[in-house]
Amino acid sequence: SILDNKHGPKRFFGAATAYDKVDNNLFICKSGLWELSLTKEKLERLGNAPNCLHRTMVFDSWRRYLYIFGSYKGTSNISRFDIHNVPEVSENWEELTPKGDHCPLYSKVPVAFDEKTGVFLFVVDDPKNSTEIKPDAASTFIYDPGTNIYKKINGTKLPAVGMNFMMAWDKIHEVFFLLTGNWKDGISVWALRLDREHAI
């Protein structure tokens, strides 16, 4: 198979991944940063990377950067990597501290990139938005890579998303879709279209 190689990780369980549809490559963050060419069926190690356990990696198709959101213990910082600058050491990853609206610390979260406006949308379980000690509600944020700013979207209170979710941006309808839930409570599908004039 594609993953039959002598140098790559034996298993990719717990990895963070991001897809570049232009070059048809899948980036994998696990024991380093890997590029899986789906066209050439070739797996290549690009360099070192942060620990991606309980983190979300997303590709910025405008600027051709990889972004890593969250951390195992929780953070509001974001890691960024320019795929054109192939690293040999993890210091080539840039740690960003966004300005703007306050964002609670978070681990793995649903994130998607809006190819129309060039911003990320993500949902965070928010203690300040909850009625219980354990967060039971989530808040929605925009992250603008161009200005390194968080912007909270008011009026978008959701149930806590936990660890079971998937988010994607539909370029045809220009809508974000978020799937949450579990086997006990069932699956919910949420949709959000950004106001283009106030997205950033």
C-alpha positions in Angstrom: 0.0 0.0 0.0 1.0 3.7 0.0 2.0 3.5 3.6 4.3 0.5 3.1 7.5 2.4 3.8 10.7 1.8 5.9 11.0 5.3 7.3 7.5 6.4 8.1 5.5 5.8 11.3 4.1 2.3 11.6 0.7 3.7 12.5 -0.9 7.1 12.1 -3.4 6.8 14.9 -3.8 10.1 16.7 -2.4 12.1 13.8 -3.6 15.4 12.6 -4.2 15.8 8.9 -4.9 18.5 6.3 -5.7 18.3 2.6 -4.3 20.4 -0.3 -6.7 19.9 -3.1 -4.7 21.9 -5.6 -1.7 19.5 -5.5 -3.8 16.5 -4.2 -1.6 16.1 -1.2 -2.5 15.0 2.3 -0.3 16.4 5.1 0.1 14.2 8.2 1.4 15.4 11.6 2.6 12.4 13.6 6.2 11.9 14.6 7.1 14.7 12.2 5.4 16.3 9.2 4.6 14.0 6.3 3.3 14.7 2.8 1.3 11.9 1.1 1.0 12.5 -2.6 -2.2 10.9 -3.7 -1.3 11.4 -7.3 2.2 9.8 -7.1 1.2 7.4 -4.2 4.3 8.5 -2.4 4.8 9.3 1.3 7.6 11.7 2.1 8.8 13.2 5.4 9.1 17.0 5.2 10.6 17.6 8.6 9.9 17.9 12.3 6.6 19.1 13.7 4.9 19.9 17.1 3.2 17.1 18.9 -0.2 16.9 17.2 -2.0 14.7 19.7 -5.5 16.3 20.3 -4.8 19.1 17.8 -6.5 20.1 14.6 -4.5 20.8 11.4 -6.0 22.8 8.5 -4.6 24.0 5.2 -4.9 27.6 4.2 -5.3 27.5 0.4 -4.9 31.2 0.0 -1.5 31.6 1.6 -0.5 27.9 1.3 0.3 27.6 5.0 -0.5 24.8 7.4 -2.1 25.8 10.7 -2.4 23.7 13.9 -5.1 24.7 16.4 -5.3 23.6 20.0 -3.0 21.5 22.2 -3.4 18.4 24.5 -3.5 20.6 27.6 -5.3 23.5 26.0 -4.1 26.7 24.4 -5.3 29.7 22.4 -2.1 29.9 20.4 -1.8 28.7 16.8 1.2 27.0 15.0 1.9 28.0 11.4 4.1 26.4 8.8 4.9 27.5 5.2 4.9 24.4 3.1 7.3 26.1 0.6 9.9 26.4 3.4 10.8 22.7 4.0 12.1 22.5 7.6 14.7 20.3 9.2 14.0 21.5 12.7 10.7 22.1 14.5 11.7 25.8 15.0 10.6 26.4 11.4 7.0 26.2 12.9 6.0 29.7 14.0 3.9 30.0 17.2 1.3 32.7 16.9 -0.6 34.5 19.7 -3.8 35.9 18.1 -5.1 39.3 19.2 -8.7 40.4 19.2 -11.6 38.8 21.2 -10.8 36.6 24.1 -10.8 32.9 23.2 -10.9 30.1 25.9 -8.1 27.6 25.9 -8.9 24.6 23.8 -7.7 21.2 22.6 -8.9 19.5 19.4 -11.7 21.6 17.9 -13.7 21.6 14.7 -12.0 24.1 12.2 -12.6 24.8 8.5 -11.1 27.3 6.1 -13.4 29.6 4.1 -12.0 29.8 0.6 -14.2 32.8 -0.3 -12.9 35.2 2.5 -9.7 33.5 3.5 -10.5 33.0 7.2 -11.0 30.1 9.5 -14.1 29.2 11.4 -13.9 27.2 14.6 -16.1 26.2 17.5 -14.8 26.0 21.1 -16.4 24.5 24.2 -16.7 27.7 26.4 -17.0 27.6 30.2 -18.1 31.3 30.2 -21.0 30.4 27.9 -22.1 27.4 30.0 -24.4 26.7 32.9 -22.4 23.7 34.3 -18.9 23.2 35.7 -18.1 21.1 32.7 -18.7 23.1 29.6 -22.2 22.3 28.1 -22.1 25.1 25.5 -19.8 26.2 22.8 -18.8 29.6 21.2 -18.0 30.2 17.5 -14.9 32.2 16.4 -13.3 33.5 13.2 -9.6 33.4 12.9 -8.1 35.8 10.3 -4.6 34.7 9.3 -4.0 38.0 7.5 -4.3 40.0 10.7 -3.7 37.3 13.3 -7.0 38.2 15.0 -9.8 36.2 16.8 -13.3 37.5 16.3 -16.2 35.9 18.3 -19.5 35.6 16.5 -22.3 36.5 18.8 -25.6 34.7 18.7 -24.2 31.3 17.8 -24.4 29.5 21.1 -24.2 25.7 20.4 -24.2 22.6 22.7 -20.6 21.5 23.7 -19.0 19.7 20.8 -16.7 17.4 22.8 -14.5 15.1 20.8 -16.9 13.8 18.2 -17.3 16.2 15.3 -16.5 17.1 11.7 -16.5 20.5 10.1 -16.3 21.4 6.4 -16.8 24.4 4.2 -19.1 23.9 1.2 -17.7 26.1 -1.6 -20.8 25.7 -3.8 -23.3 27.1 -1.2 -20.6 29.0 0.7 -21.7 27.5 4.0 -19.9 25.8 6.9 -21.4 22.5 8.0 -20.7 21.1 11.5 -21.6 17.6 12.6 -21.7 16.8 16.3 -23.2 14.1 18.5 -22.7 10.5 19.7 -24.4 7.1 19.6 -26.5 8.0 22.7 -27.9 11.4 21.8 -27.8 11.1 18.0 -26.2 13.3 15.3 -26.9 17.0 14.8 -26.0 19.0 11.7 -25.4 22.7 12.0 -24.9 25.2 9.2 -23.5 28.8 9.2 -23.0 31.3 6.4 -20.7 34.2 7.2 -21.7 37.7 6.6 -19.1 38.7 4.1 -19.0 42.3 5.1 -18.3 41.5 8.7 -16.3 38.3 8.4 -13.0 40.0 9.2 
